[in-house]
Amino acid sequence: MAENKTKPTEVSVADYIAAIPEAPRRADAQALLNLMQAATGEEPRLWGPSIIGFGSYHYRYETGREGDTLIVGFSPRKPATVLYGLRAAPDVDSLLDKLGKHTSGKGCVYIKKLADVDQKVLAELIRKSAAATRAKH
């Protein structure tokens, strides 16, 4: 069975954020770091080369595949910041309707700029999703 590529590392989250070349993207990453840490009560950890995660849980699929992954997190990528784990909230659709300018896929939410979204709604989405994931796992 293939091993997960995205694992927690010992790389400093502060150093990773400081190395983001674009000032606006770096500022958004620092603000998201603070927001997610406050909303989850978890310390940040770099997963793989570019995902900042908060908390972790063990999963096991019916297929037998299992591993550990982050509860919530984000990756400050150039085209958009990717938010992970936020679709676990029981009222995710109503919260996403209030979030502001974003796109979403099956598992992720994408934002271009943190200023485009309502940060109070985002914090609620983070809290509720993290709580739902903890309760399930």
C-alpha positions in Angstrom: 0.0 0.0 0.0 1.3 3.4 -0.9 2.6 5.7 1.9 1.1 9.1 2.4 3.2 11.9 0.8 1.8 14.6 3.1 3.2 14.1 6.6 4.1 16.5 9.4 7.6 17.9 9.2 10.0 19.6 11.6 10.3 22.7 9.4 9.5 25.9 11.2 6.2 27.4 10.3 7.5 30.9 11.1 10.4 30.4 8.7 8.1 29.0 6.0 5.8 32.0 6.2 8.8 34.5 6.3 10.1 32.9 3.1 6.9 33.7 1.1 8.2 36.2 -1.4 5.0 38.3 -2.0 4.2 40.6 1.0 0.4 40.4 0.6 0.4 36.6 0.5 2.8 36.5 3.4 0.5 38.8 5.4 -2.5 36.7 4.6 -0.7 33.5 5.7 0.3 35.1 9.0 -3.3 36.3 9.6 -4.7 32.8 8.7 -2.1 31.2 11.0 -3.3 33.4 13.9 -7.0 32.8 13.0 -6.7 29.0 12.7 -4.6 28.7 15.8 -7.1 30.7 17.9 -10.1 28.8 16.4 -8.6 25.4 16.9 -6.5 25.8 20.0 -3.8 23.8 18.2 -0.2 24.6 17.4 0.6 24.9 13.7 2.8 22.4 12.0 4.1 22.2 8.4 2.8 19.1 6.6 4.8 18.3 3.5 6.4 21.2 1.8 3.6 23.7 1.9 0.6 22.9 4.1 0.2 24.5 7.5 -1.9 22.2 9.6 -3.6 22.4 13.0 -4.2 19.2 14.9 -4.3 15.7 13.4 -6.3 12.5 13.4 -6.0 8.9 12.3 -8.2 7.7 9.5 -8.9 4.2 8.2 -10.9 3.6 5.0 -12.9 0.4 4.2 -10.2 -0.4 1.6 -7.7 -0.8 4.4 -5.8 2.4 3.6 -5.0 4.3 6.7 -2.9 7.2 7.9 -2.7 10.5 9.7 -3.8 13.8 8.4 -4.4 17.4 9.6 -7.8 18.5 11.1 -7.7 21.8 9.3 -5.1 23.8 7.5 -4.1 26.0 4.6 -1.5 26.4 1.9 -0.7 29.9 0.7 -0.3 29.1 -3.0 0.2 31.8 -5.7 -3.1 31.4 -7.5 -5.1 31.1 -4.3 -4.8 30.1 -0.7 -6.2 26.6 -0.3 -8.1 25.9 3.0 -8.3 22.2 4.0 -10.8 20.5 6.3 -13.4 23.2 6.3 -16.2 21.1 4.6 -16.7 19.0 7.8 -19.0 21.6 9.5 -22.6 20.3 9.7 -23.9 23.6 8.2 -21.1 24.1 5.8 -23.2 25.3 2.9 -24.9 28.0 4.8 -21.6 29.2 6.2 -20.0 29.2 2.8 -22.9 31.3 1.5 -21.9 33.9 4.1 -18.2 33.6 3.7 -17.6 36.0 0.8 -15.6 35.6 -2.4 -14.3 32.1 -2.7 -14.5 28.9 -4.7 -14.8 25.4 -3.4 -14.2 21.9 -4.5 -15.1 18.6 -3.1 -12.7 18.9 -0.1 -11.2 22.4 -0.2 -12.1 26.0 -0.2 -10.0 28.5 -2.2 -9.6 32.3 -1.5 -7.6 34.8 -3.5 -7.2 37.3 -0.6 -8.2 37.1 3.0 -9.8 40.5 2.7 -12.3 39.0 0.3 -13.9 36.9 3.0 -15.7 37.5 6.3 -13.2 36.5 8.9 -15.8 36.0 11.6 -17.6 33.5 9.3 -14.3 31.9 8.5 -13.4 31.5 12.2 -16.8 29.9 12.8 -16.3 27.5 9.8 -12.9 26.5 11.2 -14.2 25.9 14.7 -17.2 23.9 13.6 -15.3 21.9 11.1 -12.5 21.1 13.6 -15.1 20.1 16.2 -17.0 17.8 13.7 -13.7 16.1 12.6 -12.7 15.6 16.2 -16.1 14.1 17.1 -16.0 11.8 14.1 -12.4 10.6 14.7 
